[in-house]
Amino acid sequence: METLEFVIYPDGRVKELVTGIVGRSCAEVTAAVEAQLGQVLSQEKTSEFYAQGNQLTTEQTDSQANYSSW
């Protein structure tokens, strides 16, 4: 489940916490919100940012498909 959580401090700073979004697509999801909030002072990437999505490839070459004839 994708969630965006915002913590608004008394001095006007806003902390944005994003969970459930894997990879670089997090930046695409939050770009519009960050543009409206103002200047981004810092960013901390979580392990989800560096995680690979569930993209499985099932390529098999002819040399891998050889079977024994016995």
N, C-alpha and C positions, 0 to 999 in steps of 0.2 A: 504494500500500500504506500503510495506516495504522499508525503506530508510536508507542509511548510509551516514552520512555527516562527513567530515573531515575538521578540522580547523588546519592549519599549522602555527605555530608562528615563528617569526624571529630567535628565539633561538633554533629552531629544535624540540620543543615539538609539539605533535600532539594530538588534542582533537577529539575524535570520538563520534558522536551523533547517536544513533540508535532509530528509531521510526517505529511503525507498527508491531513489533514482540512481541507477548504476551508470558510471562512466561520465563522459563529458556533456551529456544531454542536460545535466543539472544546470549548466550555465545558460542554456537556451530557455529553460523553464523560468529561471529567476531574472533574466535580463530585463524584462519589461518592468517588473516590480522594483528592481534596483535603480532603473532610470528615473522612476517616479519618486523614490525615496531621497535621492541625492548622491553625493560623493561616497564611493566605497573606500573606506580607510584600510581595511585588511580583509583577507580571505584565508580560511584554513580548510584545506581539502581533507575529507574523511577517507577511510579505506574504501568506501563505496565508489568514490571518484576513480580510484585506480583499479577497481575490479573490472573484470571482463564480463560482458553480457553472456547470456545463454545462447551463444551462436555456435552451433555444432556443425561441422562439415563432415560429410561422409563420402569423400572422394576416394576412389580406389583405382590404382593404375593396373595395367595388365600384368605387370610383374608381381604385383601383390596378390593377384587372383589365381595364380598357378596352383593346381592341386596335384597331388601324387596320383599316379594311375594304378597303384597296386591296391 
